[in-house]
């Protein structure tokens, strides 16, 4: 999902008309997950019901899953100044989905004032695109956005009147229309070691995958060459000696080609045993042998595809 959002952000940026006449307002939500209150989630659910069906039972399940307990020395830990067990926990799919719902609600509120094509949010990082905004106008925008989040019980840090902005893993430059890789200060870049217990094909193709990714978020070969030494150094520390090669980014596909071939419906069971270099047995073959042994009179021959490396 992160990759999809990143590339959609780049596509959006490259299609900004009269780019030099715009500026960014960039904001970060402090402690986003733990700051979400039950009242804010209720507002977000009410907003979502305008676009999809959410039953009372669904809402009960969502709210019930917000009850979180943490025990330490046989004593339940609770948040300061909170008597309820309501919490949006980090690190789970459920918590991320709640975060996405809250984000859509917040984006809707901002888009009503700044336009739906001029605001973006991923988790706790957001952007607002402003056109011909003077210093005083940017300052008013800063106060308005801060006030909007405060109204929802959220605190943010925000910078306005920006021509160059870091968003996710890319730096966006409105002055010359360029974009290139961004790393947070003191962030260490680590890759899979060549001696690690991973499928050989994954290790083999890792440098090429890194090269494509850096190419995709660099608007030119010159910017790619400027950024690649750091990533080549990180790869070398993990045992990879390959040099990163620039590949021009493909334009996003805007249509689908109809396939006239008829697809036959087949009953296929996909069995993908986890990879481990310590396993010498051909798990796939043994599995098929067990099927033949224990289901000899099964009607039809089951088509099974195995992947063992």
C-alpha positions, 0 to 999 in steps of 0.5 A: 500500500505504501508503494501505491500511495508513493507513486500516486503522490508522484503522479499527482505532483507531476501533473500540477499545472503552473507548478511554480505558482504553488506552495506546500503546507506540510503537516504531521499528526502527533501520536496519531493512533493513541490520540484517536478518541471514541467520539472521533471514530463515531464521527468518521463512521457516520461520515462513511455511512454516506458512502457505504452500508455499515450496520449497527452490528458492524459498529458494535464489532468495531467498537468492541475491538477498540477495548484494549488491555495491557497487564504488567505485574498482574495489574492492568495498565490504563492511559492517563486521564482515561477511564475507558478501555477504548484504544486504537492499537498500532501494529495490527491490520484492524488498527490501520483500517481505523486509522485509514477511516479517520484519515478519510474523514479528516481529508473530507473536512480539509477538501471542502475548503482547499479542494479534493485534488489539493490535499493528501494524507498517509497515516500521520503525514499530510500535504496541502497544495496552495496557489498564489498564497502570500505570507499572511495567507499561508499563516492563516492557512496554518492556523485554520488547519491546526484549528481543524485538527484541534477540533477533532482532538488531534495535535499537529506540527505544520509548515507552510509556504514551502517550495520544497517538501519531503513527503513519505520517501520522496522530495518534491520540488515545486521550483523546478518540478523535480522529485528524488529519494528522501531519507529521514535523518539518521535513518539506517538503510538495511537490506537482506544479507546474501547469507540470510535464510531467504529464497535465493531468487529474492536475494539475487533480484534484490539489487535490481528491485532497489535500482528500479525503486530509486529510478521510479522516484527520481525524475532524472538520471542525474538525480538517480546517480546523485542518490544511488551511492548511499543505497549501493553502500548499504547493499555492499554491507549486506554482501551485494556487489551489483551496481544500481542501474537507472531505468526510465519510469514507465507511464501509469497505465490508464486503460486495460486491454480486453483479453479475448481468450476464454479462461477455463475454470479449473480447481487448482490448489496452491501449496506454497511451503515456507522457504528454509535452506535447512529443509532438504526434503522436496515438500511439494512432491511428498505432499502430492504423494500423500494425496495420491496415497490417501485419495486414490479413488477421488474422481478426476485428477487434482491439479496442484501447483507446488513451489519449493526452492 
